[in-house]
Amino acid sequence: MMFKKLVYLGVFLLSLTSHILHAELIIDITEGLQSKHKIAIVPFALHSASASKETEIMSQIINSDLNSSGDFAVLAKEAMLSSPTKVEQVKYRHWAVTGQDYLVIGSILQEGKTYKVKVALLDVVKKQQINELRLSVNANSMRKAAHHLSDAIYKSIMGIEGIFSSRIAYITTKTINKKQYSLFISDYDGHNAVAITKSKEPIMSPAWSPNGQHIAYVSFENKVSEIFVQTLATGDRRSVARHKGINGSPAWSPDGKKLAITLSKSGNSDIYILTLATASLKQLTRSWAIDTEASWAPNGKDILFTSNRGQGAQLYIMPSHGKSAAERLTFNGDYNAGGSFSKDGKRIVMIQAEKGNYRVAVLDRESQKITILSNGRSDESPSFSPNGQVIIYARRKEGKEILALVSVDGLKKRDIKHTSGSVREPVWAPKR
């Protein structure tokens, strides 16, 4: 791997807000490749008058990120033969003898209220430095900074963007005396979880805006289905669709100006395009069948949706201008639904059913090959990661609804345990 010049990220990350909760999700690797990259992450040196807990756990977060990816086997601290914090202190033979491919070392220097973080990634086999990264952060942003460093390390080694600084949204259901539904956003690993809305009535179908600043969702808080758009920075929200009958399945256009939604105000379930600035509606589908679960292609020119106009529920695609008829996209399996595009538009993830088993599947648009990725009986709500390499979805395990991750090749699987209640309808935020 070629030596890379110094990269200075120069990011001063904002403090986290006070209403953030502890992690409610815990990643647990269930299946993974045997041929992982072996990497050692040495605890970072701390140069400050009083080392805070936030700084102490930075290297631990990077350790957890890379280990949870399924692409790395991280060396235990107890197995390390030395603890260098500077490149000139590294004795490569100490890491070669333990079979490591890569080494991460770092230091944190406190300057007033700012922490200067310096991290080096080294190739043990080639005995050379690959990359050096620097961050300027405040104490409350150490976790976020660690995720950004994990992304940089992952990209240096794997050649693709990491997912560690990404966010997800999901819905939880808890029952004490009565059911309570909550819509959460959190880091990909469940930390910094914030409930942006709660209700005694069902909440469903969360959808991120392309800039990650808003979430659309369906709520029954007023005893009817209603689509809301909420601004995350302020908490302000507004109702954008409350028509007679079904108001469901919001999906943002790539420019963030429109929503594709499902309405039954005409007596039948069809796809409509809602322009948010003017509240104007354009009916896209006109069929006797149930048309629902719309999703925009990344180029904004096509709309994918689920319909039973053929033999059972299948995926269809049509131009977003509505001037051409819909074409059927899936033919294999008894049921193909809930489709959405990868960021590059080359893949579609969906739920496919065969003989009563509902599983996550990916369609390669060029080859038309469908790959089954999960092995559950009632998997649902798949969503691509920002880098298109991982899919998050909901599944049942031991009678409980949990979230799970699977790589697009199906070789790496991870469950995301929830500390209490049931969790469902996960959706990955776009890359910030």
N, C-alpha and C positions, 0 to 999 in steps of 0.2 A: 504494500500500500504506500502511495507516495506521501512524502512529508508535506504537511500543510502549514502555511504561514499562520502567524498569530491572528486569532479572531477576537476582536473586542466587541462584545455585545452592547455594552454601555446602556443597560436598561435599569432604570430606577423603578421598581415595581410598586404599585400602590398598596397601602395597608388594607388588610381584610376588614370587612365590616364586623361590628360587634355581635350581630345576631347569627353568626355562623355556628353550626353545631359540630359535634365530634363525628367521626366517620361512622356511617351506618351500613356501609358496604365493605366487605373484605374479600379480596381476590384469592382464590384457591386453585392452584394448577391441578388439573385432573388428567390431562394427556399432553404429551409434547414430544418433540423430536429427540432422539438420543444424541445426535451429533450437534451439540450446542457449542457456541463460542464460550471458552472459559475465560473469566475475567475476575480480577481482584480489585476491590475498591477499598483503599486504605483510609481509615478514619482521618478526617482533615485536621490539620494543625490549627489551633485557635490562638490568635494573638489579640487578646483584649483584656481589659481590667477585670471584667466579670463575664465569663462565658455563659450565655443564655442557653436554655434548652433548645431553642430554635436552631441555633448554630450547631449544637452537638448532634442533631439528628439529620443534618443535611446529607452526609455521606450515606446514612442509613436509608434515606428516601431514594437516593440514586440506586442503591443496592436493591431495594424492593422493586423499583420500577423495572430495572433490567431483568431481574429474576422473574417477575410476573409476566414478562413478554413471551416467555417460552423459548426465546432465541439465545438466552445466556444461562450459563451455570456460574453462579457467583461464589467465590471462595469465602469460606467462613473466616472470621477474624482470628479465631483460635489456630487456624492452620497457616497463618502468615509467619514467615521466618524473619521479617523485618518490617519496619513501619516508616518508610521514607515519606517526606512531605515536600521535597524539592527534587527536581530532575537529577541534579548532580549527586544526590544521595542514593539513587537507585542502583542496586546490584542485581542485574538481570538474571544471574544464575539462581538467586533465591526464588525467583518466580518461574523460571524454566523447570526447576526440579519439582515444583508442584503442578506442572503441566499447564500453566496459564498461557493464554494467547495474548491477553491484553492486561494493562495495569492502569488504574486511575488513582492519581494522587492530587492533593489540594491543600489550600490554606485559606483561612479567613482572618482578615485584619479589620479591627474596629477603628473607625475614624469618626468620632462623635456619635451621631445617631445612624451613621451609614456603615455598612459592612462591605469590604472589598473582598470578593471571592475570586480566587485564582485556581483553576483546575487544569491538569495536564493529562492527556491520554497518550499512552505509550504502547508500542508494538513490542511484545516480549521476544518474539521469534526473530524479528529483524533488528532488535536492540536500538530502536529509534523512537523519537517522539512523533506522534501523528498530528496532534492538535493541542492548542492551548486556548482556554476560554476564560474570559473575565466578566464578572458581573458586579454591579453596584446595587445593593438592595438595603431595605430597612429590615429590622428584626422580624416584623410581622409577615414579611414576604419570603421568608427562607424556604418554606415548602414549595411555593410557586417557582422560586428561582431554581430549586433542586430539580423540579420537573423539566424546566427549560434546559438545564445542563444534561439531564438524561436524554432529552430529544437530540441534543447536539452530539452526544457520544454515540447514540444509536445510529444517527445519520452518517457519522464518520466511518463506522464499521459496516453497517448494513447497506448504505447507499440510498436509503429512503427515509422519509420523514418519520419521526416517532409520534406516539399518541399521548405521551405522558403529561403534556401541558393542556390537553383537551378537556372538555367538559361534557357531561351528559345530563339529560333530563329524564325523570322517571316518576311513576305514580305509585304511592304506597297505600295500602289499606290496613287499618288497625281496628280492632273491635275491643272496646272496654265495656261500656254499657250499650253504646250504639256504634255503628261503623263510622270511621272518619277517613276521608279520602284526602290525600295531600299530593301536591305536585312539587317535586324537589328538583333543584339543580345542584350539581356537585362536580368536583374534580373527577376525572375518569376512574380513580381508585376509591371514590366514595367520601373522601375528605372534603372539608369545607361545604358540607351539605346545608342548603338553605331551602326551607319550604316557602315557595312564593305564593301559594294559595292553599287554603284548606276548606273543606266542605263536608257536611253530613250527607250530601248527595254525590253521586258519581262524578268523577272528573276523568276525561279520556282524551286520547289523540293529541298529545303535545307535539308541536312542530317549531323548530328554531327558524328565525329569520336568517337570511344569508349572512348578515353582518354580526350575528350572535347577540344582538342587543334586545331582541323581542322574542316572545314565545306566544304562539297561538294555541288554543286548546278548546275543548268542548267541556262545558259544565252544565249540570242539571240542578244547580243551586236554586233556581227559580221554578223548579218542578217541570221545566221543559228543556229540551236540548238547545244550547245557545253557544255560539262561538265568540270567544274573547281574544283580544290581543293585549298582552301585558308588556310594559317596558321594564326591563330588569333593573336598570340603574335607579329608577324612582319608585317602582311598584305600581305606577299608574296603569290602569287598564280600561279598556272600553269594549262594549259589546258591538260586534260587527255583523252578526247574523242571528236573527231570532224570528225566523219565518215559521209559518204553520207547518207542523210535521217535523221531519228530520232536518237538523242542521249539524253536519258532521264532517269529519276527516279533512281538516284544513291542511293545505300544502302551499308553501311559499313559492312564488316565482323567483328565478335566479336574480332578478333585479330588486327584489323585495317590495315591489309596488302592488302586487296582486296576490290573491289567494285562490287556489282551486279548492272548491268545497263541494260537499254532497248536500243537495236539498231535495225535499219531496213535496214542495209547496204546490206543484202542479198535479199532485196525486201519484207521481211515480218518482223513484229515486234516480236522479240524474246529476251529472257533473256541471257545475257552473263556475265561471270566472268572476271573482269579485275584485274590482279595482278599489283599493283602500282609500285613496284620496277623495274619490267622488261617491263612494258607496254604490256605484253602478254595477249591475249584474248582467252577464252574458251567458246564456244557456249553451253549453258545449255539446252535450249528448241528448238525443231524443229517441229513446228506445222504450219498448214495453218492458224491458228487463231491469234488473237492479244494477245500476252503475254507481260505483263508489271507490273509495281509497285512491284518489288521484295522486300522481307524483310527476313533477316537472323534470324533463330532461335538462342536463346542465346548460345546454345552449338556449333553453327557453322556447324552442320551436315545437316540441312535442310534449304530449301529456300521456302518461301511462295510467291505466286504471283497471280495476277489477269489475268484471261483468259476468252475468250468467246467461247472456244472450245466446251462447252456444251450448255445448254439452257441459253443464256444471259451471262452477266459477273458474274463469280463466283470465289471463292478462291480455289487454288490448292496448293499442297505441294509436294516437291520432294527432294531427297538427293542432297546436294551441290556438290557431286562428279560427278553427272550426269549419273551414271551408272544404275539407275532404273527409271522407268516411273513415271510421275506425277500422283497423286491421287487427286480426287475432295474432297474438305473439307466441302463446304457449299451447302445446298440443299433447305433451307427455304428462301422465299423471291424471288422477281423477279431479284434482283441485289445484289451482295455482292462484295465489292471491297475495295482497299486501305488498306489491312490488315497489321498489325504489332503485334509483340509479346510483352507481358509484360516481365519484367526483369527475372522473374522466369520461363517463358515459359508456364505457366499454362493457360493464357488467350490470346485471340487475339481480338484486337479492329479493327473495320472495319466500312464502310458505307453500310447500308442495305436500299434498296428501295422497297417500297410496294405501288402500286397504285400511282406512281409518287412522293411520299414523300421520301426524302433521309435523313436518320437519323443515328446517332451514335449507334452502337450495339457492344456488347461484347459476344464472344463465350467462354464458359468454355470448355476446351479441354477434360476434364475427363467425364463430364456429357453430353457434346454436347448441352447444353442448351444455347440459344441465348437470351440475355436481351437487349431490346431497351432502351437507356439511354436519348436520346434527343427527342424533339417534334417539330423540325423545318421542313421546306419543302425542304430545300436545304443545309443541313449540310455537311461538308466535312473536310478532312485532320485531322483525329483524331490521337493523340499521347499520349502514357502513360507517367505519371510522373515517376521519378526515383524510388519512393516507390511503384509504381503500383496501387495506391489507387485513383488517379485522372486522368482524361483525358482532354486534351486541344484540341479544335477543332475550325473550322471557321464556322460561320453561318451568315445568313442575318437577320437583325432586322430593321424594318422601312425603308427598301430600302437600307440599308448600310451594308457593310461587316464588321463584328466584330469578336472577339475571345470570346470563352466561356469555362468554366470549368464545369465538371460534375464528381461526385464521381462514382466509379465503381458499386455501388448499385443503382445509379440514384436518390438518395434521396436529394443530395445537389447540387445545380446549382448556378453558378455565371457567369455573363457577364463581359467581360473585354472591357471597353469602350476605343476607340482610339480618341485622341484629334483632329485629322484631317486626312482626306483621308480614304481609305479602307485598311483593314489588313486581311491577309489570310495566309494559309499554315504554321501554327505554328508547331514547333517540339521541344520537350523537350530535353535538354542536359542530358547526363549521369551524375550520381553523381560524384562530384570531391572528 
